[in-house]
């Protein structure tokens, strides 16, 4: 696995990110969200979190996430 991918994955599992993620969930509650893909960063994020479970996702800007 890519070293950068592992770095971001570990960051997303950290308590520092968890606090930020909880804040974002509160801030964007009941708001429609479109995510802009950011390569490895975004790949690592979605490997840990099901974003549709936490946000009202109406779309992803990167075609490879369309499902």
C-alpha positions as protocol buffer text, in pm:
chain_id: "A"
residue {
  index: 1
  type: UNK
  ca { x: 0 y: 0 z: 0 }
}
residue {
  index: 2
  type: UNK
  ca { x: 111 y: 354 z: -69 }
}
residue {
  index: 3
  type: UNK
  ca { x: 296 y: 525 z: 217 }
}
residue {
  index: 4
  type: UNK
  ca { x: 98 y: 849 z: 172 }
}
residue {
  index: 5
  type: UNK
  ca { x: -229 y: 654 z: 179 }
}
residue {
  index: 6
  type: UNK
  ca { x: -126 y: 491 z: 508 }
}
residue {
  index: 7
  type: UNK
  ca { x: -27 y: 828 z: 654 }
}
residue {
  index: 8
  type: UNK
  ca { x: -372 y: 975 z: 582 }
}
residue {
  index: 9
  type: UNK
  ca { x: -551 y: 663 z: 696 }
}
residue {
  index: 10
  type: UNK
  ca { x: -371 y: 680 z: 1033 }
}
residue {
  index: 11
  type: UNK
  ca { x: -454 y: 1049 z: 1060 }
}
residue {
  index: 12
  type: UNK
  ca { x: -824 y: 983 z: 998 }
}
residue {
  index: 13
  type: UNK
  ca { x: -819 y: 725 z: 1277 }
}
residue {
  index: 14
  type: UNK
  ca { x: -662 y: 971 z: 1522 }
}
residue {
  index: 15
  type: UNK
  ca { x: -852 y: 1146 z: 1800 }
}
residue {
  index: 16
  type: UNK
  ca { x: -752 y: 1484 z: 1651 }
}
residue {
  index: 17
  type: UNK
  ca { x: -937 y: 1409 z: 1329 }
}
residue {
  index: 18
  type: UNK
  ca { x: -1228 y: 1246 z: 1514 }
}
residue {
  index: 19
  type: UNK
  ca { x: -1298 y: 1578 z: 1691 }
}
residue {
  index: 20
  type: UNK
  ca { x: -1284 y: 1764 z: 1360 }
}
residue {
  index: 21
  type: UNK
  ca { x: -1508 y: 1507 z: 1190 }
}
residue {
  index: 22
  type: UNK
  ca { x: -1765 y: 1533 z: 1471 }
}
residue {
  index: 23
  type: UNK
  ca { x: -1761 y: 1912 z: 1434 }
}
residue {
  index: 24
  type: UNK
  ca { x: -1818 y: 1885 z: 1058 }
}
residue {
  index: 25
  type: UNK
  ca { x: -2104 y: 1639 z: 1107 }
}
residue {
  index: 26
  type: UNK
  ca { x: -2273 y: 1892 z: 1336 }
}
residue {
  index: 27
  type: UNK
  ca { x: -2200 y: 2189 z: 1110 }
}
residue {
  index: 28
  type: UNK
  ca { x: -2338 y: 2023 z: 798 }
}
residue {
  index: 29
  type: UNK
  ca { x: -2629 y: 1840 z: 958 }
}
residue {
  index: 30
  type: UNK
  ca { x: -2939 y: 1863 z: 735 }
}
residue {
  index: 31
  type: UNK
  ca { x: -2738 y: 2030 z: 458 }
}
residue {
  index: 32
  type: UNK
  ca { x: -2675 y: 1882 z: 117 }
}
residue {
  index: 33
  type: UNK
  ca { x: -2310 y: 1809 z: 49 }
}
residue {
  index: 34
  type: UNK
  ca { x: -2108 y: 1753 z: -268 }
}
residue {
  index: 35
  type: UNK
  ca { x: -1762 y: 1609 z: -206 }
}
residue {
  index: 36
  type: UNK
  ca { x: -1472 y: 1707 z: -426 }
}
residue {
  index: 37
  type: UNK
  ca { x: -1231 y: 1418 z: -464 }
}
residue {
  index: 38
  type: UNK
  ca { x: -871 y: 1484 z: -368 }
}
residue {
  index: 39
  type: UNK
  ca { x: -686 y: 1170 z: -476 }
}
residue {
  index: 40
  type: UNK
  ca { x: -511 y: 965 z: -210 }
}
residue {
  index: 41
  type: UNK
  ca { x: -642 y: 1192 z: 68 }
}
residue {
  index: 42
  type: UNK
  ca { x: -1001 y: 1121 z: -28 }
}
residue {
  index: 43
  type: UNK
  ca { x: -935 y: 752 z: -96 }
}
residue {
  index: 44
  type: UNK
  ca { x: -800 y: 712 z: 258 }
}
residue {
  index: 45
  type: UNK
  ca { x: -1096 y: 902 z: 404 }
}
residue {
  index: 46
  type: UNK
  ca { x: -1358 y: 684 z: 237 }
}
residue {
  index: 47
  type: UNK
  ca { x: -1167 y: 369 z: 328 }
}
residue {
  index: 48
  type: UNK
  ca { x: -1255 y: 448 z: 691 }
}
residue {
  index: 49
  type: UNK
  ca { x: -1579 y: 648 z: 682 }
}
residue {
  index: 50
  type: UNK
  ca { x: -1899 y: 588 z: 491 }
}
residue {
  index: 51
  type: UNK
  ca { x: -1965 y: 954 z: 417 }
}
residue {
  index: 52
  type: UNK
  ca { x: -2324 y: 889 z: 309 }
}
residue {
  index: 53
  type: UNK
  ca { x: -2387 y: 757 z: 659 }
}
residue {
  index: 54
  type: UNK
  ca { x: -2276 y: 1083 z: 822 }
}
residue {
  index: 55
  type: UNK
  ca { x: -2375 y: 1349 z: 569 }
}
residue {
  index: 56
  type: UNK
  ca { x: -2656 y: 1414 z: 324 }
}
residue {
  index: 57
  type: UNK
  ca { x: -2439 y: 1350 z: 19 }
}
residue {
  index: 58
  type: UNK
  ca { x: -2591 y: 1452 z: -311 }
}
residue {
  index: 59
  type: UNK
  ca { x: -2283 y: 1388 z: -519 }
}
residue {
  index: 60
  type: UNK
  ca { x: -1913 y: 1333 z: -567 }
}
residue {
  index: 61
  type: UNK
  ca { x: -1715 y: 1533 z: -820 }
}
residue {
  index: 62
  type: UNK
  ca { x: -1498 y: 1238 z: -922 }
}
residue {
  index: 63
  type: UNK
  ca { x: -1666 y: 988 z: -1153 }
}
residue {
  index: 64
  type: UNK
  ca { x: -1489 y: 691 z: -991 }
}
residue {
  index: 65
  type: UNK
  ca { x: -1700 y: 738 z: -673 }
}
residue {
  index: 66
  type: UNK
  ca { x: -2032 y: 739 z: -854 }
}
residue {
  index: 67
  type: UNK
  ca { x: -2229 y: 437 z: -732 }
}
